[in-house]
Amino acid sequence: MVTTIGVRETIKSLNDLQAKFNLTQTEDDNFFTEWYEDLPEITETEKTALERIKQRYNYHRLSSQLLEGTINLVVVSPLLEVAGFLDPPFRIKSPESVELIIEDPDQTVIKGLIDVLVVQENLWILVIESKRTSIPVIAALPQILAYMMANSSKDKVTFGMATNGDSFVFIKLTHQGIAQYDVSREFSLFPRRHELSEVLRILKKLGHSSL
């Protein structure tokens, strides 16, 4: 008998993920240099577009916590457009249903839903839904890593980005032999001194690294 359960109910922590998929966070400082080395510059046009995103975000964010749909509409979709991910050769699949199969005696199948998938299945972007209290962006790591492991080729490097609207974090995953990952520092959009420029530069770098 095959049991089907949700990713959020099954993969609740990094310990769960590491135990089920033999995944470890690397201690190699040179494993994930893509988020800070040789980042592309951004143009004045891109800076203007980022400022517009920030202004819209401020307008909606100051009233309340933002739900997933609003974060997608106000922040993520415009950011992907500025990064050039809505045009060839990039493709978007949203939402994307994925299956994770755990090899155990009960034949457990873990099902989940990814919010946005871009760049030919090598760059994943997950938007966390914020409710009454803001969910820390780091809480998305187990979920997005599970999706990335289930849907990435073992001979390729896979990148991810998670955001709750207020902040962003980037992830790198490899599973050539031993499955390993590492995470960037968090980048802030709230409050005034936002880091959208850095987020865009990293997205552009990872996007082209994923092709």
C-alpha positions in Angstrom: 0.0 0.0 0.0 1.3 3.5 -1.0 0.7 6.3 1.5 0.5 9.9 0.2 1.2 12.8 2.5 2.1 16.4 2.1 5.6 17.8 2.1 4.8 20.3 4.8 3.5 17.6 7.1 6.5 15.3 6.4 9.5 17.5 5.9 9.2 19.8 8.9 12.9 20.4 9.6 16.3 20.1 8.2 16.8 17.1 10.5 13.9 15.4 8.7 15.3 16.2 5.3 18.8 15.1 6.2 17.6 11.8 7.7 15.3 10.9 4.7 17.5 12.0 1.9 21.0 11.7 3.3 21.6 15.5 2.7 24.2 17.5 4.6 25.2 21.2 4.7 28.7 21.5 3.5 31.5 23.1 5.6 33.4 24.1 2.5 33.5 27.9 2.3 34.2 27.7 -1.4 31.1 25.5 -2.2 28.7 28.4 -2.8 30.6 31.5 -4.0 28.1 32.3 -6.7 26.1 34.5 -4.4 28.9 37.0 -3.8 31.6 36.5 -6.4 31.7 38.2 -9.9 28.2 39.5 -9.7 26.9 41.4 -12.8 26.3 45.1 -12.6 22.8 46.4 -13.0 21.7 49.3 -15.2 20.1 52.6 -14.3 16.9 51.3 -15.9 17.0 48.2 -13.6 17.7 50.4 -10.6 14.6 52.5 -11.5 12.5 49.4 -11.8 13.7 48.1 -8.4 12.8 51.3 -6.8 9.3 51.0 -8.2 9.0 47.5 -6.7 10.2 48.8 -3.4 7.7 51.6 -3.3 4.8 49.3 -4.1 6.0 46.9 -1.5 6.2 49.6 1.1 2.7 50.8 0.3 1.2 47.3 0.8 3.5 46.0 3.5 3.0 49.0 5.9 -0.7 48.1 6.1 -0.3 44.4 7.1 1.6 41.2 6.6 1.5 40.2 3.0 0.0 36.9 1.8 1.6 34.7 -0.8 -0.4 36.0 -3.7 0.4 39.6 -3.0 4.1 38.9 -2.6 4.1 37.2 -6.0 2.2 40.0 -7.6 4.0 43.0 -6.0 7.6 41.6 -5.6 8.5 38.3 -7.2 6.9 38.6 -10.6 8.2 42.2 -11.3 11.7 41.0 -10.0 11.7 38.1 -12.4 10.8 40.4 -15.2 13.6 42.8 -14.4 16.0 39.9 -14.3 14.9 38.8 -17.7 13.5 35.5 -16.6 10.2 35.9 -18.5 11.9 35.9 -21.9 13.8 33.3 -23.9 15.7 31.1 -23.1 14.1 31.0 -19.6 10.8 29.2 -19.0 8.4 29.5 -16.1 6.1 26.7 -14.8 3.8 27.9 -12.0 2.5 26.1 -10.0 4.4 22.9 -10.4 3.3 19.7 -8.7 6.1 17.4 -7.6 6.3 14.0 -6.1 9.0 12.8 -3.6 9.3 9.1 -3.1 10.8 7.8 0.1 12.2 4.3 -0.1 10.9 2.6 3.0 8.8 -0.5 3.6 5.6 1.5 3.5 6.3 3.0 0.1 5.6 6.5 1.3 5.0 9.1 -1.4 5.4 12.7 -0.4 3.5 15.2 -2.6 3.9 19.0 -2.6 3.4 22.1 -4.7 6.1 24.5 -5.7 5.1 28.1 -6.2 7.3 29.2 -9.0 9.8 27.2 -11.1 12.1 29.0 -13.5 15.2 28.5 -15.7 14.7 25.0 -17.2 14.2 23.3 -13.8 17.6 24.4 -12.4 16.5 27.5 -10.6 13.7 27.2 -8.1 11.9 30.1 -6.4 9.7 29.5 -3.4 7.3 32.1 -2.0 6.3 31.7 1.7 2.8 32.7 2.7 2.8 35.2 5.6 -0.1 35.1 7.8 -0.8 36.9 11.1 2.9 36.7 12.1 5.7 36.7 9.6 7.2 33.3 8.9 11.1 33.5 8.9 12.5 32.9 5.4 14.9 30.3 6.7 11.9 28.1 7.6 11.5 27.4 3.9 14.8 25.6 3.6 13.5 22.0 4.2 10.6 22.5 1.7 12.6 24.0 -1.1 15.5 21.7 -0.7 13.1 18.7 -0.9 11.6 20.1 -4.1 15.1 20.7 -5.6 16.3 17.2 -4.7 13.2 15.6 -6.3 13.4 17.5 -9.5 17.0 18.2 -10.3 19.4 16.1 -12.3 22.2 14.5 -10.3 24.8 15.7 -12.8 23.8 19.3 -12.5 24.1 22.0 -9.8 20.7 23.4 -8.7 20.0 26.8 -7.2 17.1 28.2 -5.3 15.7 31.4 -3.8 13.1 31.6 -1.0 11.4 34.8 0.1 8.7 35.8 2.6 8.5 39.3 1.1 10.6 40.9 3.9 13.8 39.0 3.1 15.4 36.7 0.6 17.8 33.7 0.9 19.7 31.7 -1.8 20.5 28.0 -1.8 22.9 25.8 -3.8 22.4 22.1 -4.1 24.6 19.3 -5.6 24.0 15.6 -5.3 26.9 14.1 -7.3 27.7 11.3 -5.0 27.0 12.9 -1.6 24.1 15.3 -1.5 25.2 18.7 -0.2 23.9 22.2 0.1 24.7 25.6 1.4 22.9 28.9 2.0 23.7 32.5 1.5 23.1 35.2 4.1 19.7 36.8 4.2 18.9 39.9 2.1 16.4 42.4 3.4 13.6 44.3 1.6 12.1 45.7 4.8 12.5 48.4 6.1 14.0 51.4 4.3 17.5 50.2 3.4 16.5 47.5 1.1 18.9 45.1 -0.7 16.9 44.5 -3.9 19.9 45.5 -6.0 22.0 42.7 -4.5 19.1 40.2 -4.9 18.8 41.1 -8.6 22.5 40.8 -9.2 22.5 37.3 -7.6 19.4 36.2 -9.5 21.1 37.2 -12.8 24.3 35.4 -11.9 22.5 32.2 -10.8 20.1 32.3 -13.8 22.9 32.2 -16.3 24.8 29.7 -14.2 21.8 27.4 -14.4 21.6 27.3 -18.2 
